[in-house]
Amino acid sequence: MALRLSQTGLNLIKQFEGCLLKAYKCPAGIWTIGYGHTGSAKEGQVISQKQADDLLEKDVQKFVEGVNRFIKVELNQNQFDALVSFAFNCGLGSLQSSTLLNFINIKQFDKAALEFDKWNKVRNPKTKQLEVSTGLTRRRSEEKALFNTPVIKTEEKKGEIVLNLMNLNGSQFQMLAKVYENARKKGLLSSDKWEKKASDKTLTVDEATFLNGVILGSLIK
């Protein structure tokens, strides 16, 4: 079943694209407005924030559809959102021909995550050489972190929430383990039940809700 971009994924794109409500010429000399929209932008144009948001949602749809076409395996929502952000920035063609996509489609998610870091360079117009971009390095880091963040799926059982951790890759499990441990040290998880919860992989409704918020909140400010 085709996935849709979540609000978390949309916020990640917004965070790095930035938004200008008055039309401007980009470095390539193209009139641009809102979150990098070029289709209908023209000199002197001014739009509202809502119009900018609407344009972004329309612009991002082709990347959502493209990622859905390219992916041949099941992804969780965070993995999908990270790939849409990547494609929106680098282009669908770059994703389609990438080793990142190849690793995903053979379910080598740990190796796929490492590929994000390689896409952090821009070509210097003067020297014509590829150079590391601080902004792209930050963006790739955020996308990789989101890609590695497990989606906490829960089901009710005897008044508790049972976490579905069966499909986590190594990086995702390590990240989740760190969140657990930090929450325990801060007293946000019941210390006396920590060992049992760790071994049983069970959390209360409040604890599961808190952890999910910590994981996503730490990525998307």
C-alpha positions in Angstrom: 0.0 0.0 0.0 1.3 3.4 -0.9 2.5 5.6 1.9 1.8 9.3 2.4 4.1 11.9 3.8 3.4 12.5 7.5 3.5 15.9 9.3 6.9 15.0 10.7 8.3 14.5 7.2 6.7 17.7 6.0 8.1 19.6 8.9 11.6 18.3 8.1 11.3 19.6 4.6 10.1 23.0 5.8 12.9 23.2 8.3 15.6 23.0 5.7 13.9 24.6 2.7 13.0 27.8 4.5 10.1 30.0 3.4 10.1 33.4 1.6 6.7 34.9 1.0 8.0 37.4 -1.6 9.3 36.1 -5.0 13.0 36.1 -5.5 15.5 34.9 -8.0 17.4 31.8 -7.0 21.1 31.3 -7.9 20.0 29.8 -11.2 18.1 32.9 -12.1 14.6 31.3 -11.7 11.8 33.2 -9.9 11.0 31.3 -6.7 8.6 31.8 -3.8 7.5 30.0 -0.6 9.3 26.7 0.1 11.3 26.7 -3.2 8.3 26.8 -5.4 9.1 27.8 -9.0 6.1 26.7 -11.1 3.9 29.8 -10.8 6.4 32.2 -9.2 6.9 35.6 -10.9 8.5 39.0 -10.2 6.8 41.1 -7.6 4.6 38.2 -6.3 3.7 38.0 -2.7 1.8 35.2 -1.0 0.4 34.3 2.4 1.9 31.6 4.7 -1.1 29.4 4.0 -0.5 29.8 0.2 3.1 28.8 0.8 2.0 25.7 2.7 -0.5 24.7 0.1 2.1 25.1 -2.7 4.6 22.9 -0.8 2.0 20.2 -0.3 1.3 20.2 -4.0 5.0 20.3 -5.0 5.9 17.4 -2.6 3.3 15.1 -4.0 5.4 14.0 -7.0 8.2 13.1 -4.7 5.8 11.0 -2.5 4.6 9.2 -5.7 8.2 8.7 -6.9 9.4 7.2 -3.7 6.4 4.9 -3.6 7.3 3.7 -7.2 11.0 3.1 -6.4 10.6 1.2 -3.2 10.1 -2.5 -3.5 10.1 -3.4 0.2 8.0 -2.4 3.2 9.1 0.8 5.0 7.9 2.3 8.2 6.7 5.9 8.2 9.9 7.5 9.4 12.0 5.7 6.7 9.5 6.9 4.0 9.5 10.5 5.3 13.3 10.6 5.3 13.4 9.4 1.7 10.9 12.0 0.5 12.9 14.7 2.1 16.0 13.4 0.4 14.3 13.2 -3.0 12.8 16.7 -2.6 16.3 18.1 -2.1 18.4 15.9 -4.4 15.9 14.9 -7.0 14.0 11.7 -7.9 16.6 10.8 -10.5 19.4 10.9 -7.9 17.4 8.7 -5.5 16.5 6.2 -8.3 20.2 5.7 -9.3 21.6 5.7 -5.8 23.2 3.0 -3.8 20.9 4.2 -1.0 17.9 2.9 -2.9 19.7 -0.3 -3.9 20.5 -1.1 -0.2 16.9 -0.4 0.8 15.4 -2.7 -1.8 17.5 -5.6 -0.6 16.6 -4.8 3.0 20.1 -3.8 4.1 18.8 -0.8 6.1 21.9 -0.3 8.2 24.0 0.1 5.1 21.3 2.3 3.5 21.4 4.7 6.4 25.1 5.3 6.0 24.6 6.4 2.4 22.8 9.6 3.5 26.1 11.1 4.6 27.6 10.9 1.1 25.1 13.4 -0.3 26.4 16.5 1.4 28.3 18.3 -1.4 27.7 21.1 -3.8 29.7 22.2 -6.8 31.6 25.5 -6.4 30.6 27.7 -9.4 34.1 29.2 -9.4 36.3 26.1 -9.0 33.8 23.6 -10.5 34.8 21.3 -7.7 32.5 19.5 -5.3 32.7 20.9 -1.8 31.1 19.8 1.5 28.1 21.9 2.4 27.4 22.6 6.1 23.7 22.9 5.4 23.5 19.7 3.4 25.5 17.9 6.1 23.0 18.9 8.7 20.1 17.9 6.5 21.5 14.5 5.7 22.2 13.9 9.4 18.6 14.7 10.3 17.3 12.5 7.5 19.5 9.6 8.5 18.4 10.0 12.1 14.7 10.0 11.1 15.3 7.0 8.8 16.9 5.1 11.8 14.1 6.1 14.2 11.7 3.2 14.9 8.0 3.8 14.7 6.5 2.6 18.0 3.6 0.3 17.1 1.5 -0.8 20.0 -1.3 -3.1 20.9 -3.4 -3.2 24.0 -2.8 -6.3 26.2 -4.0 -6.6 29.8 -4.0 -2.9 30.4 -0.5 -2.4 29.1 1.1 -1.4 25.8 3.3 -4.1 24.2 5.9 -2.7 21.8 6.4 -4.3 18.5 10.2 -4.4 18.2 10.6 -7.4 15.9 11.5 -5.4 12.7 14.0 -2.9 14.1 17.4 -2.8 12.4 20.6 -2.5 14.5 20.8 1.3 14.4 17.1 1.8 15.2 17.3 -0.6 18.2 20.4 1.3 19.5 18.7 4.6 19.3 15.6 3.3 21.1 17.8 1.8 23.8 19.5 5.1 24.4 16.1 6.9 24.7 15.0 4.3 27.2 18.1 4.7 29.3 18.0 8.5 29.3 14.4 8.4 30.3 15.1 6.0 33.1 18.0 8.1 34.5 15.7 11.2 34.5 13.1 9.2 36.4 10.6 9.3 33.6 10.4 5.5 33.5 9.7 3.5 36.6 13.2 2.5 37.8 12.1 -0.5 39.8 10.4 -1.9 36.7 13.1 -1.0 34.2 14.8 -4.4 34.0 11.5 -6.3 33.6 10.3 -3.8 31.0 13.6 -4.1 29.1 13.4 -7.9 29.0 9.7 -8.1 28.4 9.6 -5.2 25.9 6.6 -3.7 27.6 5.6 -0.2 28.5 2.6 1.5 30.0 0.5 3.7 27.8 2.0 6.9 29.3 5.5 5.6 29.0 5.1 4.6 25.3 3.5 7.9 24.5 6.3 9.7 26.2 9.0 7.8 24.4 7.4 8.3 21.1 7.3 12.1 21.7 11.0 12.1 22.8 12.1 10.3 19.7 10.3 12.5 17.3 10.7 15.7 19.3 14.5 15.2 19.4 14.6 15.2 15.6 12.0 17.8 14.5 12.2 21.0 16.5 
